[in-house]
Each structure stands twice: as C-alpha cells, then as structure tokens.
C-alpha cells in the first residue's frame, strides 16, 4: 500500500499514481503527518507528499513532519504542472464563499479577485477537502485539482485556472531507511540541520558546499518550536551521497550542525542540475592516498 496526502481528488493522488506499481493500493490520509506516520508504523510501504511549490515555496507541514519522529528517506520525486478547476454545486446559486488549501489559494489570488471579488476565501486542509465540503453545503465553491470532478458530482465553474501559467509542485516518495537509489548523474540530495546560534554559522554551512562545487538548489528555514530564534535549515543540493564531493560536503555539514538528518538521494524528476563532475575529486583522493602510502606526490 502507498499512503498519500488526500483525500481522493488531489494533485498528490495524481503524483502517487505515477509512483505506484499496478499492484499497489493507494490509501488517502487527511494530513501530511498522518500519511508519513502510516509509513513509519509499517502500515504502508511508502508515502507520497507535496514538498515544494514554485509559487508558494516549501510546504510547511511536510518540512516539519520530516524532522520529527523516526527518519524517512526520499527515494523518488515527481514534478507536476499545476492548473486548477473551480468547482461548485449544480445550479445558479451565487458564490459567496470559496475554499481551498492555502497553497492553492495563493496561486489563484488574481483570478479570484477578478472573477469572484466579493466571495469570502476560506483555507482548508486540502483542495479535495474543499471540494468535499462544497458537496456537503459548507462552502459555495472550491479551488481544486481537475481530477476532483471525477470523485465529486460538482459543476465546473472555471477550468485551467492559474495566476502563474508555468507553476509546478514537487512531490516526494518516502520510505523507511534502506538501500538508496543508485546514482544517475542527475540526482538530488536533501537534508535538514539544526545549528547553534552563533555568528557565521550559515556561512560555514554554505562554504562546505561551495568548496566542493556542490550546487545548492534550495535552502529554507523553519523554527524548531523549542524556543524563539532557533531554526532548522532544510537544504537541497545537486548530486548523490555516493559521489565523493557530496559525501564530503555532508561530512562537513555534520561537523557544523548540532543535528543533521539525511532525507535522501534520489533521481531528479526534471532535466537540470549539474553533472556529477567527480573526476577531479577522485583524482585528488588518489593523490592524497599516494602521499599517505609514501608513493610520492
């Protein structure tokens, strides 16, 4: 079984279907922590959750849930283009309330201001939860994934809605720690770290990557929730932990961090990133080995 952030009719369901084998059953959970908890307990083989949107940034619920509890490791990612449908109950009733997940609402602000300027906007736990609430009469309309209309008998008020036409959302497939995917040369490595509150600590972290020519693709901070002013840094970088330069960079990060959690090395879903470029690092390691063994320089 494969858990996903549901209910049925979300973009996450679409991503999960791309990850699932023909034999795997998809099981929706109402929150990201609940989907991850099912995998931690061994009730499901893996969990699919959203991690980042090109318009609204990281998904806080995912970032926080990955830092708490037993470790989970990403083994794959998917990137989906984001286009919304605005769904309502059949009939001519005016739309006074519009509901959706906060990330979805953030991606259709201009459309709502232009087409439904007088409607109250309400945040829900997911786009599909909003559609379900419309079906039950709680709200008048929902901003949902297009697939939601297959699950809920609602009318499409508008389709292909998006303020940013090339908006995308990235999803991760997470499992319990085990063998990692083999390096492909176009990989991504993710970690989250907690550091001491001292001058220059962030510069120290970035230097460990820069010195080894490791490309930083994302860094975001989240409060640890322990005390005011204490933060965790969520970091994505190009490359695979099996590559010498990436492994050395992670070892360097470990020296500067109070706590470092490895979140996985996995193939990138889209073209891009820097090639492996490890030849010079392999050559340098061989040179050091020769010096240590007395074989000259």
C-alpha positions in Angstrom: 0.0 0.0 0.0 1.1 3.6 -0.7 -0.1 6.4 1.5 -0.7 9.9 0.1 -1.9 13.2 1.4 -5.6 13.1 0.5 -8.5 12.9 0.3 -9.1 11.5 -3.2 -9.0 14.0 -6.0 -5.8 15.9 -5.1 -2.7 16.6 -7.1 -0.9 14.4 -4.6 -3.1 11.5 -5.7 -2.0 12.2 -9.3 1.6 12.1 -8.2 1.1 8.9 -6.1 -0.4 7.1 -9.1 2.8 7.9 -11.0 4.8 6.3 -8.2 2.6 3.3 -7.5 3.1 -0.2 -9.1 0.0 -1.8 -10.7 -0.5 -4.0 -7.6 -0.2 -1.2 -5.0 -3.3 0.1 -3.3 -3.4 3.9 -2.8 -4.6 5.0 0.7 -5.5 8.6 1.3 -4.8 10.4 4.6 -6.3 13.7 5.7 -2.9 15.3 6.7 0.7 15.0 5.7 1.8 13.9 9.2 -0.8 11.1 9.1 0.4 9.8 5.8 4.0 9.8 7.0 3.0 8.2 10.3 1.4 5.3 8.5 4.7 4.6 6.7 6.7 4.9 9.9 4.4 2.4 11.6 4.8 0.0 8.7 1.1 0.1 7.7 2.1 1.3 4.2 5.2 0.7 2.1 5.7 4.4 1.2 4.1 7.8 1.4 3.7 10.5 -1.3 3.5 14.1 0.0 4.0 17.6 -1.6 7.2 19.2 -0.6 7.6 22.4 -2.7 5.6 24.7 -5.0 7.2 27.1 -7.5 4.9 29.9 -6.5 4.3 29.4 -2.7 7.6 27.7 -1.7 8.0 24.8 0.7 5.1 23.0 2.2 5.5 23.7 6.0 3.5 20.6 7.1 5.9 18.4 5.1 9.0 20.2 6.3 8.0 19.9 9.9 6.8 16.3 9.7 10.1 15.1 8.1 12.1 16.5 11.0 10.0 14.8 13.7 9.6 11.2 14.6 11.6 8.3 13.1 13.5 9.1 9.9 12.1 8.6 6.5 14.1 8.8 3.3 13.1 10.1 -0.1 13.7 7.6 -3.0 11.9 9.5 -5.8 10.4 12.8 -6.8 7.7 13.9 -9.2 7.0 17.4 -10.5 3.5 18.2 -11.8 2.2 21.3 -13.6 -0.5 23.0 -11.5 -3.8 24.1 -13.1 -6.9 24.3 -11.0 -10.6 23.9 -11.6 -13.1 26.0 -9.6 -16.0 23.7 -8.7 -19.5 24.5 -7.4 -22.7 22.7 -6.7 -25.0 22.5 -9.8 -27.5 25.4 -10.0 -27.5 29.1 -10.2 -26.8 29.9 -6.5 -24.3 32.8 -6.1 -20.8 32.1 -4.9 -20.3 33.7 -1.5 -17.5 31.5 -0.2 -14.5 29.9 -1.9 -12.4 27.3 -0.2 -9.1 25.5 -0.8 -5.7 24.6 0.6 -3.6 27.8 1.3 -1.1 27.0 -1.4 -3.8 26.7 -4.0 -5.4 29.9 -2.9 -2.1 31.6 -3.2 -1.8 30.5 -6.8 -5.2 31.9 -7.9 -5.4 35.2 -5.9 -5.6 37.4 -9.1 -8.2 35.1 -10.7 -10.4 35.2 -7.6 -10.1 39.0 -7.3 -11.1 39.4 -10.9 -13.9 36.8 -11.2 -15.2 36.4 -7.6 -14.2 39.7 -5.9 -17.0 39.6 -3.2 -16.5 35.9 -2.2 -15.0 35.1 1.2 -11.9 33.0 0.8 -11.5 30.1 3.3 -8.5 27.8 3.9 -9.0 24.1 4.2 -6.6 21.1 4.8 -6.5 20.2 1.1 -8.0 21.0 -2.3 -10.1 17.9 -2.3 -11.3 18.5 1.2 -12.6 21.8 -0.1 -14.5 20.1 -2.9 -16.0 17.6 -0.4 -17.1 20.5 1.8 -18.8 22.2 -1.2 -20.6 18.9 -1.9 -21.9 18.9 1.7 -23.0 22.5 1.5 -20.4 24.1 3.8 -18.9 26.3 1.1 -20.2 27.5 -2.3 -17.1 26.8 -4.4 -13.7 25.1 -4.2 -10.4 25.6 -6.0 -9.4 22.0 -6.7 -7.3 19.7 -8.8 -9.1 18.9 -12.1 -9.2 15.2 -11.1 -11.6 16.1 -8.2 -14.6 16.4 -10.5 -14.2 12.6 -11.1 -14.7 12.0 -7.4 -17.3 14.6 -6.5 -20.5 15.4 -8.5 -19.9 19.1 -8.9 -20.1 21.6 -11.7 -17.0 23.2 -13.3 -17.4 26.9 -12.9 -13.9 27.5 -14.4 -11.1 25.3 -15.7 -7.3 25.8 -16.3 -7.1 28.4 -13.7 -3.7 29.7 -12.6 -2.2 33.1 -12.0 1.3 31.8 -13.0 1.0 29.6 -16.1 4.1 27.5 -15.5 3.5 26.9 -11.8 4.6 23.4 -10.6 4.6 21.4 -7.5 7.2 18.8 -6.4 6.3 15.6 -4.6 8.4 13.1 -2.7 8.0 9.4 -2.3 9.3 8.4 1.1 10.2 5.1 2.7 11.8 3.8 5.8 15.6 4.0 5.6 17.2 1.2 3.5 19.2 0.8 0.3 19.3 4.1 -1.7 18.6 4.5 -5.4 21.7 4.2 -7.5 23.4 7.4 -8.7 22.2 8.5 -12.1 24.4 11.6 -12.6 21.3 13.8 -12.3 20.3 13.4 -8.7 19.2 15.5 -5.7 20.2 15.1 -2.1 18.1 16.6 0.8 19.0 17.2 4.4 17.7 19.1 7.4 20.0 20.5 10.0 19.9 22.3 13.3 22.8 24.7 14.2 23.9 26.6 17.1 23.0 30.3 17.3 26.4 31.9 16.6 27.8 34.4 14.1 28.8 33.0 10.7 27.2 29.5 11.1 25.2 29.8 7.9 28.2 30.9 6.0 30.1 27.9 7.4 27.4 25.6 6.1 27.4 27.1 2.6 31.2 27.1 2.5 31.2 23.3 2.9 29.1 23.0 -0.3 30.9 25.8 -2.3 34.4 24.4 -1.5 33.4 21.1 -3.1 31.5 22.6 -6.1 28.2 21.2 -4.8 25.3 23.2 -6.2 22.8 24.4 -3.6 19.3 24.3 -5.1 17.1 25.2 -2.1 17.6 26.4 1.4 14.8 27.4 3.8 14.5 27.9 7.5 11.8 26.7 9.8 11.5 27.3 13.6 12.4 24.4 15.8 9.4 25.3 18.0 11.7 24.8 21.1 12.5 28.5 21.6 12.2 31.8 19.8 15.0 32.4 17.4 16.1 28.8 17.0 15.8 27.4 13.4 16.3 24.4 11.3 17.6 24.7 7.7 16.2 22.5 5.0 18.7 22.1 2.2 18.5 20.5 -1.3 21.7 20.1 -3.4 22.6 18.6 -6.7 24.3 15.2 -6.6 24.2 11.9 -4.8 25.6 11.0 -1.4 27.6 8.2 -3.1 29.6 10.9 -5.0 32.8 11.8 -3.2 32.2 15.5 -3.3 28.7 15.2 -1.9 29.6 12.7 0.7 32.5 15.0 1.8 30.1 18.0 1.9 27.7 16.2 4.1 30.5 15.2 6.4 31.5 18.9 6.6 27.9 19.9 7.4 27.8 17.3 10.1 30.8 19.0 11.8 28.9 22.3 12.0 25.5 21.0 13.0 24.0 20.2 16.3 21.8 17.7 14.4 21.8 16.6 10.8 19.1 14.4 9.3 19.6 12.8 5.9 16.4 12.9 3.9 17.6 11.0 0.8 19.5 11.0 -2.5 17.2 10.3 -5.4 16.9 11.0 -9.2 15.7 14.4 -10.2 12.2 14.5 -11.8 13.2 17.1 -14.4 16.2 17.8 -16.5 18.6 20.2 -14.9 21.2 20.3 -12.2 24.9 19.9 -12.6 26.5 16.8 -13.9 28.3 14.6 -11.4 31.7 16.2 -12.1 33.6 13.9 -9.7 36.7 13.2 -11.8 38.8 15.9 -10.1 37.7 14.8 -6.6 38.5 11.1 -7.4 41.9 12.2 -8.7 42.6 14.4 -5.6 41.6 11.5 -3.3 44.0 9.2 -5.2 46.8 11.8 -4.9 46.3 12.0 -1.1 46.3 8.2 -0.8 49.5 8.1 -2.7 51.1 10.6 -0.4 49.9 8.8 2.8 51.3 5.5 1.5 54.7 7.0 0.7 54.3 6.6 -3.1 55.2 10.2 -3.8 53.2 13.2 -4.9 
